[in-house]
Amino acid sequence: MGIMDNFKQAVTELTGQEDQAGEGAAATGFPPDEAGDGFVETLGEAAVAPGGDSGEGGSASGSDYGARFSQTLDRAVSKAPAANSSGTVIAPGTVVDGNISSNEDLLIYGVVNGDVLNANKLIIHGEVAGSINAKDISLVDSIIAGNVIAQNSTEMTKDSCILGDLTTQNVVVSGKVKGNIEAKGNGIFKKDSIVLGNISVGTIVIEGGAKMRGFVTTTDGDKEVDEDLFPQK
């Protein structure tokens, strides 16, 4: 379920008016799985309490509506795989020539010609011609021409591509990597993954259909498996 699906569900749950939720989604101009900065605009429009007669007792007060909206919206946003409200969004069609450094969550829909350094969650739907370094990285239908480093986890969809080395703690790959992969924790390679390079992971799961060309090494934490584990002849 994408960001806009969560938003539509939240508005429908709050107002009981499914048509209004549909209009809110259309107002963004983004595909169903993408919201970008249009999501913020939609939130502003949806913050207006719905009109109409509420029957006996009259309509809900602004404070009651605001509280209910805030609670419902929090639940919707918590389900969305996107940067939080305090983060930064680089909108579709935006081109940034130069390096980016941020301490907040960062969502990139556009193109960045430079390195990206982020202290929190980095989500990329666009393109980066440069290396990226973040705490957690999600690549969604994106292209990265540079090395990728994540302190915690890295996830790739099947239409994402990395042209460079990937270093992380845990990794889930459904896309294409032309470079070496090093993950001290878990490595999961989905059926759509293609890796041209060496792989070094703590533990590995390879689904049927995954394609690999290179050496694969598994380790127990930082300790490599060696011949001492085998009985002597």
N, C-alpha and C positions, 0 to 999 in steps of 0.2 A: 504494500500500500504506500503510495507516494505522499508527498507533503500535501498536495491539493486534495487528495482523497481523504486524508485525515482532517483537513480543514472543513471540507464539505460535510463530513460526518459530524464534526463538532457543531457547525451551524445548525444542521438539521436537528440534532439532539437538543440544542438550546432553544430553538424557535418553533420546532415542529413544522416548519415550512420548507419542504424539499426544494421547491422552485427557487426560493431565495438563495439556498446554498449553491444551486447550479449557476445562478447569475454571478455570485461571488467568485466562483472558480473561473468563469469566462472573463471576468474583468482583468485578470492578470495578463492574459495574452501568452502564457507559457504553456508548453505541452503538459499533459496530466502528471508526469513524473518530475516536473521541474517547476519551481516557483520563483527562485531568485529574489530580486528586490521587489518584484511585483507582489510577492506574498505579503510584504509589509504594507503595501498600499491596500491590499484586500482586507487586512486586519483593521485598518483604519475605517474602511467603509462598513465592515461588519460590526464595528463597535457601536453603531447607532442602533438603539433599541427598536425592535419591530413595532409598528403601529397597530391599530385595530382594537376592537372592543374585546376585552378579556373576559367579559361576562360579569357575573356577580363579584363585587368587590373591586371592580375596575382593573386597570392595567397595573403591572408590577412597577414598583418605584425604580428610579434610575439606579439607586444604590444596590437594590436586589438584583436587577438585571446585570449590573456591572460585576457583581460578585459571581453570579452564575456563569457569565461569559468568561471571566478570568479562569475559573476552575475548569470549565470545559475546554477552553483553549490550551491550558497547561497540559491537559491530558493528550490533546491532539499533537502538540508540538513535541511532547516527550516521546512519541512514537515515530517522529520523522527523523530520518538519517541525515540531518543537516546541522549547520552551525547554530549555536544558540543565539538568543536575541541580542547579546552583547558583542557578537562577532561582526566580521566585515564580509561584504558580498561584492565580488567583481562581476558585474552583470554581463550577459551575453552581448557580443559586439564591441566590448571594451578591450583595448590593447594597451598593455602596460610594458613600456620599454625601460627596463631597469630592475634591480633587485627589490624584493619585498621582505620586510621583517615585521612580525606581529606577535603580540603576546595573547591575543584573543583568538577564538575560533575563526577560521578563514574558509570561505566558500568561493571557489573560482569557476565561473561559467565562461569567462572570456579567455584571452590569450595573454600570457606573460612571457616576455623575452628577457629572462634573467633568473637568478636563483631565488628560491622561496624558503625563508626561515620562519618557522612558526612554533610557538611554545605549547600549543594545545592541539586541537583537532583540525586537520586540513582535509577538505573535501574538494576534489577537482572534477568538474564536468567538462572542462575545456582543454587547453593545450599549454604546456610549459616547456620552453626551450631553455633549460637550465636545470641545475640540481635542486632537489627539494629535501628539506629536513624538518621533521615535526614529531610531536609526541605520538599521535595516531594519524594514519593516512588512509583515506578512502578514495579510490580511483574509479570513477563511473563514466564509461564511454569517453575516456580521455587519452591523450598522448603525452608522454613525458620523454623528452630527449635530454637525458642527463641522469646522474646517479640519484638514487632514492634512499634516504635513511629515516627510519622511524624508531623511536625509543621503545614503543610498546608494540603496536600491531599495524599491519598493512593488509588491506583488502582490495582486490581488483575484480571488476566485472569482465565478462567475456569480450567486450568490445574495447577494452583498455589495452594500452601498449606502453611498455617501458623499453627505451633504447639506452641501456646503461645498467650498472650494477644495483642490486637491491639488498640493503642490510637492515634487518629488523629483528624483533624478538619473536613474534608470531606472524604467520603469513597465510592468507587464503588467496589462491591464484585461480582466476577463471579466464584471464586474458593472456597476452603475449609478452614475453620478456626475452630480449636479446642482450644477455649479460649474465653475470654470475649472481646467484641468490645465496645469502647467508642468513639463517634464522636460528638463534640459540634455543628457541622453544619449539613450537609445533609448526609444521609445514603441511598445508592441505592443498592439493593440486586437483582441481575439478576437471571434468571430462573435456571441457573446452580449452584447457590451458595448453600453451605451447611455450617451451623454454629452450632456448639455444644458448647453453652455458652450463657451468658447473653448479651443483646444488649442494649446500651443506646445511643440515638442519638437525635439531635434537631428535625429533620423531617425525615420521612422514606418513602421509596418507595420499595415495594416488588412485584416482578413479579411472575406470576403464575408458579409454579414448584419449587420455592425456598424452601429449607428445613431448618427448624430451630428447635432446642431443647434447650429451656431456656426462661428466662423472657425477654420481650421487653418493654423498657421504652422510651417514647418520651418526650422531654423537649422543652420549649419555651426559646431558648437561654440557660441561666443558671438557669432559674426558672422552677422547676418541676411542672407538672400539678397536682393539688390536689383537694380535695373534695369541696373546697369553691366555685368552679365554678358551682356546681350543686345547684338547688333550694332546700330549706329546706322542709322536709315533713310536 
